[in-house]
Amino acid sequence: MLFGEYLLEQGLVKEDDLIGVLDEQQQNKIPLGQMVVQKGFIDAKALFKVLTEQRKRARNANDFGSVALEMGLLNQEQVKKLVESQNTTNELLGNLLVETGILPRGKLVQALKEFNSSHA
């Protein structure tokens, strides 16, 4: 069971609120282009080349990682690490619930304790 499901089951959040926060969490991903420069895989000039090539192609047809691979600027392992990192850099669900006022911090802490003890 995921923590969001647990919060719903316990009646601590409404389904619409949870969906809204999960959408926000998904939108807050750091773009791969920003990450490749931060990690030193490519420089700003190479980033510009990839983004330029990406814009030439049909939207949503090729993602940044695929384009950079085809251009020989990144290897498969680098793209894999970047995507994994991108997926783990999202803001934590609990933090978003507190920041948006959906769940008080004290209730979040208590829910996390109960969730962790029941799913250990």
C-alpha positions, 0 to 999 in steps of 0.5 A, spaced: 500 500 500 502 506 498 502 512 503 497 516 499 492 510 499 493 509 507 491 517 508 485 516 504 483 509 507 484 513 514 480 519 512 486 524 513 485 526 506 480 527 500 481 523 494 480 530 490 486 533 494 490 527 494 490 527 486 491 534 486 497 534 490 500 528 486 499 532 480 503 537 483 508 532 485 509 530 478 509 537 475 515 538 479 520 534 476 527 537 474 528 537 467 533 532 464 536 538 461 537 541 467 540 535 471 545 533 465 548 540 466 548 540 474 551 533 474 557 535 469 555 530 463 554 535 458 556 543 458 551 548 456 553 548 449 551 541 448 545 542 452 543 547 447 544 543 441 540 537 444 534 542 446 535 545 439 534 538 435 529 536 440 525 542 438 526 540 430 522 534 431 515 533 433 513 534 440 512 528 444 515 524 439 522 524 442 524 525 449 531 529 451 534 522 453 533 519 447 535 525 443 542 526 447 543 518 446 542 519 438 547 525 438 552 521 442 552 526 448 550 521 453 550 514 454 545 509 456 547 508 463 547 516 464 540 517 461 538 511 466 541 514 472 538 521 470 531 518 469 532 515 476 534 521 479 529 525 476 523 520 479 526 521 486 527 528 486 520 530 486 517 533 493 515 528 498 507 527 498 507 529 505 511 535 505 506 537 499 500 535 503 502 540 509 504 546 504 497 546 501 494 546 508 490 539 506 494 535 512 497 539 519 504 537 520 502 533 526 497 529 523 502 527 518 507 525 523 502 521 526 500 518 520 507 516 517 509 513 524 502 508 524 504 507 516 511 505 517 509 500 523 503 497 520 507 496 513 514 494 516 
